[in-house]
Amino acid sequence: MHDSAHIRSDFCAWIDAGQPETAIIQMDFEPTVCSARELLVEIRECSGVLPAYYCTVLNMPDGTTYTDAAEVLLRELGDGGTLVAA
């Protein structure tokens, strides 16, 4: 796993991009493409509170943690499903 500040930033950038099927994350100081599912699995380890703006974008209550958001989004993905853009 890499620095939680980087993965939180990458997660927010992925949301800003409209939650595409792939994400760009910083790995060993290099941008790396991964699947949305891989990003969500990584962000589950971040227990911090998601900024209120992103809670609104994702239609989640203020105070939602990165972990909680990832769990909800992973459930939306299900087995091969696609995320519903907020």
C-alpha positions as CSV (number, residue, x, y, z in Angstrom):
1,M,0.0,0.0,0.0
2,H,1.2,3.5,-0.6
3,D,0.9,6.8,1.3
4,S,-2.6,7.4,2.5
5,A,-2.5,11.1,1.6
6,H,-1.7,10.2,-2.0
7,I,-4.5,7.6,-2.3
8,R,-7.0,10.0,-0.8
9,S,-6.0,12.6,-3.3
10,D,-6.2,10.0,-6.1
11,F,-9.6,8.9,-4.9
12,C,-10.9,12.5,-5.0
13,A,-9.4,13.1,-8.4
14,W,-11.2,9.9,-9.6
15,I,-14.5,11.2,-8.3
16,D,-13.8,14.6,-10.0
17,A,-13.2,12.7,-13.3
18,G,-16.7,11.1,-13.0
19,Q,-15.8,7.7,-11.5
20,P,-14.4,6.1,-14.7
21,E,-13.6,2.4,-14.9
22,T,-9.9,3.2,-14.5
23,A,-8.1,5.5,-12.1
24,I,-4.6,7.1,-12.0
25,I,-2.8,6.6,-8.7
26,Q,0.7,7.6,-7.6
27,M,2.8,4.5,-7.1
28,D,6.5,4.9,-6.3
29,F,6.2,8.6,-7.4
30,E,4.9,7.5,-10.8
31,P,1.4,7.8,-12.2
32,T,0.0,4.3,-12.6
33,V,-3.3,3.2,-14.1
34,C,-5.5,0.8,-12.1
35,S,-9.1,-0.3,-12.2
36,A,-11.7,1.5,-10.2
37,R,-12.1,-1.6,-8.1
38,E,-8.3,-1.6,-7.2
39,L,-8.6,2.0,-6.2
40,L,-11.6,1.3,-4.0
41,V,-9.9,-1.6,-2.3
42,E,-6.9,0.6,-1.5
43,I,-9.0,3.5,-0.2
44,R,-10.8,1.1,2.2
45,E,-7.7,1.3,4.4
46,C,-8.1,5.1,4.9
47,S,-10.3,5.7,7.9
48,G,-10.3,9.5,7.6
49,V,-13.4,11.5,6.9
50,L,-14.2,12.3,3.3
51,P,-14.4,16.0,2.6
52,A,-18.0,17.3,2.6
53,Y,-17.9,18.3,-1.0
54,Y,-17.2,14.6,-2.1
55,C,-19.9,13.4,0.3
56,T,-22.3,15.6,-1.6
57,V,-21.0,14.5,-5.0
58,L,-21.4,10.8,-4.0
59,N,-24.8,11.5,-2.4
60,M,-23.5,10.3,1.0
61,P,-24.0,12.0,4.4
62,D,-21.4,14.5,5.7
63,G,-19.0,12.6,8.0
64,T,-18.8,9.6,5.7
65,T,-15.3,8.0,5.9
66,Y,-13.2,7.0,2.9
67,T,-13.7,3.4,4.1
68,D,-17.5,3.7,4.2
69,A,-17.6,5.4,0.8
70,A,-15.4,2.7,-0.7
71,E,-17.6,0.0,0.7
72,V,-20.7,1.5,-0.8
73,L,-19.1,2.0,-4.2
74,L,-17.7,-1.5,-4.2
75,R,-21.2,-2.9,-3.5
76,E,-22.5,-0.8,-6.4
77,L,-19.8,-2.4,-8.6
78,G,-20.9,-5.9,-7.5
79,D,-19.6,-8.6,-9.7
80,G,-18.6,-6.8,-12.8
81,G,-21.2,-4.0,-12.6
82,T,-20.5,-0.4,-13.2
83,L,-20.7,2.5,-10.9
84,V,-23.7,4.8,-11.0
85,A,-22.4,8.3,-11.6
86,A,-23.8,10.7,-8.9
